[in-house]
Amino acid sequence: MRVALFTALVLITGPAQAQTPASAAPAMTLEQLEQLALQNNPTSAAAAAGIDAARGRTRQAGAFPNPVIGYSGEEIKTGDLDRRGEHGFFVEQTIPLGGKLRLSRNVFQKTIEQAEAVRDLQRLRILSSVRRAYYSVLLTERRIEVQERLAALASEAVGVTAQLFNVGAADRPDYLQIEIESRRLQLQLNRSRNERFSLRAQLAALTGVREVADRPLAGSIDTAIPNLEREQIIRTLLAESPELRAARADLERTRAMTARARRETTPDLFLRGGSAYNREFGEDTGRSIGWEGTLEAGITVPLFNRNAGGIATARADEIGAQAEVTRLELALQSRAATQFAAYLTALRDAEAYRSEILPRAEEAYRLYLSRYREMAAAYPQVLVAQRTFFEMSTEYLQSLSEAWRAALQLQGFLAGDGLDAPAAAGDSGELRSIGRGGPR
């Protein structure tokens, strides 16, 4: 009965199938969960809509101004006098000069690049969050397996100690001690089960499919944790991070806005032409003069408004965007260093627990149990060894969890949570808020 605890080490360190809520449905793989999340997560659709909106604004920015078509009348009189006058129509058109339309399109073209970076960032957020939730569920289910085994052994030990107490082979403190231990293990088991319920609900929310919470998961925590290298991670992060791409696109947008503001004072051409029917009689012909054409042309003169304030504002935004790129580069390096330290520590801890601490804890428990059978050790010593073994097992699983979490954060470019709303492209304030918080 008590020897069954020896198999707990195999349960902790060896492959095991995830224990999940009863379901006849086939187990879901990580790839299936990722596809569901990309298809159903509302933030993915919102990020894609942001690209469409940016493209629409780009088309609108390059549109030519609409002409004005109207009626014209001159020398219109009332009363008994000659009321013939002139009646006609005109067409008026403003023609932007200096490449203003092209520069306006360029501003919004950079907004499209921002929106595409935000979409890629949101995709990374979704995938990274799904992977973290997936491995958290697997780790929690492995922890539940261990706790169920240990809770069962503790319950059996309560029965054995009660029998020993009844025949005078055990003291009441021994019985109370094992009862307390059994109850403590049951409370921890209930806590882990509640945690599994919460994690599965999170996974269902990320995928947008409620049934995912009740589906078994294919896979195992024994899959090798990614082997990461510090300098390579930082280089890749600075080169490929969608957060930095969005910030750099924002910088290019502000530069394009500065160029557009400087061109604002370039004169626009004003054209107006039309035709009017003159009903006055000509002196030579004695008939109505008839149709006459008109043409007007002019340009705007930047005499009072040279857009000095607009240029200064655009230039200040450009300086701010450049500073933001530098800030984000430094922030990502800092966050990556923190996450890598957590990854390396957890990875080494997990290896130490697996190869050194857990075997020793098991051996200590076995030796105490053997001595107890030989009446050379008190049963509380066996309980202490059992508790130590359990605590080391739990810490081993916690180290695995932290190593997976940090590795997935680094591989996901520290993108954040998959249910965070994507920033609106073109809104510098929102875009600069990306990544200010630490990883979730």
Number of C-alpha atoms within 10 A of each C-alpha: 8 12 11 11 20 13 11 19 18 12 15 20 18 11 14 17 15 21 15 18 11 9 10 9 10 10 16 14 13 17 12 11 23 21 13 18 26 22 13 16 20 17 22 25 15 17 25 17 15 24 22 15 16 23 19 13 18 20 13 14 19 16 12 12 11 10 13 11 14 11 12 13 13 13 13 11 11 9 6 6 7 11 13 17 15 20 17 17 16 17 15 17 17 18 17 17 15 15 12 22 19 13 20 22 21 22 25 25 22 25 29 25 23 33 31 23 24 28 26 21 28 30 24 24 25 26 25 25 27 27 22 19 20 23 22 23 26 25 22 24 23 25 24 22 20 22 23 17 17 23 21 17 18 25 19 16 20 21 14 17 23 21 14 16 16 12 9 10 10 17 14 13 11 20 21 14 16 23 18 14 20 20 14 13 20 19 14 16 20 14 12 18 16 13 16 22 17 14 21 23 18 20 25 22 19 28 27 18 16 15 12 21 21 17 19 20 22 14 18 17 25 14 8 8 14 11 9 14 10 13 10 9 18 22 12 13 22 18 12 12 22 23 29 25 22 30 26 21 25 30 24 22 26 27 22 22 24 23 19 24 23 19 18 22 19 17 16 18 14 15 16 17 15 18 18 20 19 20 16 17 13 12 9 6 8 9 11 14 15 13 13 12 12 11 12 10 12 12 15 11 12 13 7 6 10 16 15 12 11 16 19 14 16 20 19 14 20 21 14 14 23 18 14 21 21 13 14 20 19 13 16 22 17 14 18 22 17 13 23 22 15 17 27 19 14 22 22 14 19 22 14 14 21 18 11 11 18 22 14 13 22 21 15 18 24 19 15 22 23 15 16 16 12 9 10 11 15 15 22 16 16 20 20 16 21 24 17 17 25 21 14 18 24 18 15 24 22 18 23 25 24 21 26 24 23 24 23 22 25 25 16 21 24 26 27 22 18 26 16 12 13 24 24 21 28 23 12 20 11 12 21 20 13 19 17 11 10 14 16 10
